[in-house]
Amino acid sequence: MAELAPVHAGHWPWITFAVNFAGCFLLGYLITRLQERLPITSYQRPLLGTGLCGALTTFSTFQLELLRLLDRGDLLLALAYCATSLAAGFAAVTLGTALVRRATISWR
């Protein structure tokens, strides 16, 4: 994805932002579903949470892009990118969790 839409100096890294948001949403959805709706096994959560979502999200790329922004002197963009990424990640996890819990409530 980064090769298809490279980040140019002084621009928001949209691809990394979107992939991390999707990964956080998936993490919230999967872990809540596995914890609250399905029988607990010792392999599903690490496989899907750490494995799938860990491989999907690009937090190392997020850190690298953040450092590049800082190295270029784009302090305000770097701060905005960091704060927005963290807030969006938490919101995505919350949204995924709420989606599972809403489905749980409607089935009862």
Sine and cosine of phi, psi and omega as CSV:
sin_phi,cos_phi,sin_psi,cos_psi,sin_omega,cos_omega
0.00,0.00,-0.64,0.77,-0.02,-1.00
-0.91,0.41,-0.49,0.87,0.04,-1.00
-0.97,0.24,-0.53,0.85,0.02,-1.00
-0.96,0.29,-0.56,0.83,-0.02,-1.00
-0.71,-0.71,0.97,0.25,-0.04,-1.00
-0.91,0.42,0.50,-0.87,0.02,-1.00
-1.00,0.05,0.81,-0.59,0.02,-1.00
-0.99,-0.12,0.42,-0.91,-0.04,-1.00
-0.80,0.59,0.75,-0.66,0.05,-1.00
0.99,0.17,0.16,0.99,-0.01,-1.00
-0.91,-0.42,0.42,-0.91,0.01,-1.00
-0.94,0.34,0.74,-0.67,0.03,-1.00
-0.98,0.18,0.98,0.20,-0.13,-0.99
-0.90,0.45,-0.62,0.79,-0.05,-1.00
-0.89,0.45,-0.77,0.64,0.01,-1.00
-0.88,0.48,-0.67,0.74,0.01,-1.00
-0.86,0.51,-0.73,0.68,-0.03,-1.00
-0.92,0.39,-0.67,0.75,0.00,-1.00
-0.91,0.42,-0.67,0.74,0.02,-1.00
-0.91,0.41,-0.62,0.79,0.06,-1.00
-0.89,0.47,-0.72,0.69,0.01,-1.00
-0.88,0.47,-0.67,0.75,0.02,-1.00
-0.91,0.42,-0.63,0.78,0.04,-1.00
-0.92,0.39,-0.66,0.75,0.06,-1.00
-0.87,0.49,-0.74,0.67,-0.01,-1.00
-0.88,0.47,-0.64,0.77,0.04,-1.00
-0.88,0.48,-0.74,0.67,0.02,-1.00
-0.88,0.48,-0.68,0.73,-0.01,-1.00
-0.91,0.41,-0.80,0.60,-0.09,-1.00
-0.91,0.42,-0.73,0.68,-0.06,-1.00
-0.92,0.40,-0.65,0.76,0.03,-1.00
-0.91,0.41,-0.68,0.74,0.02,-1.00
-0.89,0.45,-0.70,0.72,0.00,-1.00
-0.92,0.40,-0.61,0.80,-0.06,-1.00
-0.97,0.23,-0.65,0.76,-0.19,-0.98
-0.95,-0.30,-0.32,0.95,-0.11,-0.99
-0.90,-0.44,-0.42,0.91,-0.09,-1.00
-0.90,-0.44,0.38,-0.93,0.06,-1.00
-0.87,0.49,0.64,-0.77,-0.04,-1.00
-0.97,0.24,0.78,-0.62,0.13,-0.99
-0.83,-0.55,0.27,-0.96,-0.05,-1.00
-1.00,0.06,-0.07,1.00,-0.08,-1.00
-0.91,-0.41,-0.43,0.90,-0.12,-0.99
-0.91,0.41,-0.73,0.68,-0.04,-1.00
-0.90,0.44,-0.75,0.66,0.04,-1.00
-0.90,0.43,-0.61,0.80,-0.01,-1.00
-0.90,0.43,-0.77,0.64,-0.06,-1.00
-0.99,0.12,-0.66,0.75,-0.04,-1.00
-0.95,0.30,-0.88,0.48,-0.03,-1.00
-0.97,0.24,-0.70,0.72,-0.07,-1.00
-0.95,0.31,-0.93,0.37,-0.07,-1.00
-0.91,0.42,-0.81,0.58,-0.05,-1.00
-0.94,0.35,-0.56,0.83,0.06,-1.00
-0.92,0.40,-0.61,0.80,0.04,-1.00
-0.96,0.26,-0.57,0.82,-0.02,-1.00
-0.95,0.33,-0.73,0.69,-0.05,-1.00
-0.95,0.32,0.45,-0.89,-0.09,-1.00
-0.82,-0.57,0.85,0.53,-0.03,-1.00
-0.95,0.32,-0.40,0.92,0.12,-0.99
-0.93,0.36,-0.63,0.78,0.07,-1.00
-0.91,0.40,-0.63,0.78,0.07,-1.00
-0.83,0.56,-0.73,0.68,-0.01,-1.00
-0.91,0.42,-0.66,0.75,0.01,-1.00
-0.90,0.45,-0.70,0.71,0.02,-1.00
-0.91,0.42,-0.60,0.80,0.05,-1.00
-0.89,0.45,-0.70,0.72,0.04,-1.00
-0.91,0.42,-0.61,0.79,0.05,-1.00
-0.90,0.44,-0.67,0.75,0.05,-1.00
-0.88,0.48,-0.68,0.73,0.01,-1.00
-0.92,0.40,-0.65,0.76,0.02,-1.00
-0.89,0.45,-0.53,0.85,0.01,-1.00
-0.99,0.17,-0.13,0.99,-0.01,-1.00
1.00,0.05,0.22,0.97,0.03,-1.00
-1.00,0.04,0.91,0.42,-0.10,-1.00
-0.88,0.47,-0.73,0.68,-0.03,-1.00
-0.91,0.42,-0.65,0.76,0.04,-1.00
-0.91,0.40,-0.64,0.77,0.03,-1.00
-0.89,0.45,-0.70,0.71,0.03,-1.00
-0.90,0.43,-0.67,0.74,0.02,-1.00
-0.91,0.42,-0.67,0.74,0.01,-1.00
-0.90,0.44,-0.70,0.72,0.01,-1.00
-0.90,0.44,-0.78,0.62,-0.04,-1.00
-0.90,0.44,-0.68,0.73,-0.02,-1.00
-0.93,0.36,-0.63,0.77,0.02,-1.00
-0.89,0.45,-0.69,0.72,0.02,-1.00
-0.91,0.42,-0.72,0.69,0.00,-1.00
-0.90,0.44,-0.68,0.73,0.01,-1.00
-0.92,0.40,-0.59,0.81,0.04,-1.00
-0.89,0.45,-0.72,0.69,0.05,-1.00
-0.90,0.44,-0.64,0.77,0.03,-1.00
-0.90,0.43,-0.63,0.78,0.01,-1.00
-0.91,0.41,-0.68,0.74,0.05,-1.00
-0.88,0.47,-0.69,0.72,0.02,-1.00
-0.88,0.47,-0.67,0.74,0.02,-1.00
-0.90,0.43,-0.71,0.71,0.05,-1.00
-0.88,0.47,-0.68,0.74,0.04,-1.00
-0.90,0.44,-0.70,0.71,0.00,-1.00
-0.90,0.44,-0.58,0.81,0.02,-1.00
-0.89,0.45,-0.68,0.73,0.04,-1.00
-0.92,0.40,-0.70,0.72,-0.04,-1.00
-0.93,0.37,-0.54,0.84,0.07,-1.00
-0.91,0.41,-0.67,0.74,0.03,-1.00
-0.90,0.44,-0.60,0.80,0.03,-1.00
-0.89,0.45,-0.70,0.71,-0.03,-1.00
-0.92,0.39,-0.65,0.76,-0.06,-1.00
-0.95,0.33,-0.38,0.93,0.00,-1.00
-0.99,0.11,-0.25,0.97,-0.05,-1.00
-0.98,0.18,0.00,0.00,0.00,0.00
